Amino acid sequence: MRIGQEVQALPRPLLGLTRVADIAYGVEPGLSVEEFRRVLVDSRLAERRPADDLDRLARMLAGADLVVTARRGGDLVGVARTLTDFTYCAYVSDLAVSRDAQGLGIGQGLLAATRAAVGPQVSVLLTAAPGAISFYERIGMPRVPDAFRYPAEA
């Protein structure tokens, strides 16, 4: 997938969720820190991210291999930030949808667009925020039985 290319075809249907026709999914490696922060705050994901440290958010964006966005009328309403080798695995480190756009299938659309961008041979993983577990269960994303992590120390 070329950088800046809009993701046209989503590989899976949105499983009965209402889909807003005017949502454009795309790959945006140059997403601004301000827009990213706004969606993090508006989605409540900022509670688990360094949202007040713009320099760190900028480094998070710069270090991502894939940034997929959802825009409605040009306004950013969702973002999926992924670390991947585009060959074997992809870790979705941030999946955020603005509160006023939640329930419209955008989170599922971002995951589908991410899967389309990395390709069918790539396994997509993520760690769910405690309040988002039911979302992933509802869209049929399988749970991984064994996972381990070292939490951040700072």
C-alpha positions in Angstrom: 0.0 0.0 0.0 1.3 3.4 -0.9 1.7 6.0 1.8 -1.2 8.5 1.7 -3.3 6.0 -0.2 -7.0 5.9 0.8 -8.1 2.4 1.9 -10.8 1.6 -0.6 -11.8 -2.0 0.1 -12.4 -3.4 3.5 -11.8 -7.2 3.7 -14.7 -8.0 6.0 -18.3 -6.7 6.3 -19.0 -4.6 9.3 -21.0 -7.4 11.0 -24.3 -5.8 11.3 -23.1 -2.5 12.8 -24.5 0.7 11.3 -22.0 2.1 8.9 -21.9 5.8 8.2 -21.6 6.4 4.4 -19.4 9.5 4.7 -16.5 7.9 6.6 -13.2 7.9 4.6 -10.5 5.5 5.8 -7.0 6.3 4.8 -3.3 5.8 5.6 -1.9 9.0 7.0 1.8 8.8 8.1 1.9 12.6 8.5 -1.1 12.8 10.9 -0.7 15.9 13.1 0.1 15.5 16.8 -2.8 17.9 17.6 -5.4 15.8 15.7 -4.1 12.6 17.2 -4.2 14.1 20.7 -7.7 15.4 20.2 -9.1 12.0 19.2 -7.2 10.3 22.1 -8.8 12.8 24.6 -12.2 12.6 22.9 -12.2 8.8 22.9 -11.1 8.7 26.6 -8.0 6.7 25.5 -6.0 9.6 26.7 -6.5 8.3 30.3 -4.0 5.5 29.3 -1.7 7.6 27.1 0.7 10.5 27.6 -1.7 12.9 26.1 -0.2 16.0 27.8 3.2 15.3 26.4 3.1 16.4 22.8 6.7 15.6 22.2 6.1 12.0 23.3 2.9 11.8 21.2 4.9 13.0 18.2 7.5 10.3 18.8 4.7 7.7 19.0 3.4 8.8 15.6 6.9 8.9 14.1 7.7 5.4 15.4 4.5 3.9 14.0 4.8 1.8 10.8 1.1 2.4 9.9 -1.4 5.1 10.8 -4.9 4.5 9.6 -7.5 7.2 10.0 -11.2 7.6 9.8 -12.5 11.0 8.7 -16.0 12.3 8.5 -16.4 15.4 6.4 -12.7 15.9 6.6 -12.7 15.8 10.4 -10.6 13.1 12.1 -13.0 10.8 14.1 -10.8 7.7 14.5 -7.2 6.5 14.4 -5.4 3.1 14.5 -1.7 3.3 15.2 0.2 0.1 14.3 3.7 -1.3 14.7 4.3 -3.9 12.0 6.9 -5.6 9.8 4.2 -6.0 7.0 5.2 -9.6 6.7 4.3 -11.6 9.8 2.7 -9.5 12.6 1.2 -6.2 13.4 0.5 -4.7 16.8 -2.3 -2.1 17.0 -1.0 0.0 19.8 -3.8 2.6 19.7 -7.4 2.3 18.4 -9.4 5.4 19.3 -12.8 6.7 18.0 -14.3 10.0 19.1 -17.2 9.6 21.5 -19.7 11.2 19.1 -18.7 8.7 16.4 -18.7 5.6 18.6 -21.3 2.9 17.8 -21.1 3.7 14.0 -18.8 0.8 13.1 -15.7 3.1 12.8 -13.5 1.1 15.2 -14.3 -2.1 13.3 -13.7 -0.2 10.0 -10.3 1.0 11.3 -9.3 -2.6 12.1 -10.5 -3.8 8.7 -8.6 -1.0 7.0 -5.5 -1.9 9.0 -5.8 -5.6 8.1 -6.2 -4.6 4.4 -3.1 -2.4 4.6 -0.9 -5.1 6.2 -2.2 -7.9 4.1 -3.7 -11.3 4.7 -0.5 -13.1 5.8 0.0 -10.7 8.8 -1.4 -11.5 12.2 -3.0 -8.5 13.9 -2.7 -8.2 17.7 -3.8 -5.7 20.3 -4.2 -5.2 24.0 -7.7 -4.1 24.9 -8.4 -1.3 27.3 -10.5 -2.7 30.2 -13.6 -0.8 29.0 -13.2 -2.0 25.4 -13.2 -5.7 25.9 -16.9 -6.1 25.1 -16.3 -4.2 21.8 -13.7 -6.7 20.6 -15.9 -9.6 21.7 -18.9 -8.1 19.9 -17.0 -7.7 16.6 -15.7 -11.3 16.8 -12.0 -10.6 17.3 -10.6 -13.8 18.9 -8.9 -13.6 22.3 -5.4 -14.7 22.7 -5.1 -17.2 25.7 -1.5 -16.4 26.7 0.0 -13.0 26.7 2.8 -11.4 28.8 4.0 -7.9 29.3 6.4 -5.7 31.2 4.5 -2.6 32.2 6.1 0.8 31.6 8.2 2.0 34.4 7.7 5.7 33.8 
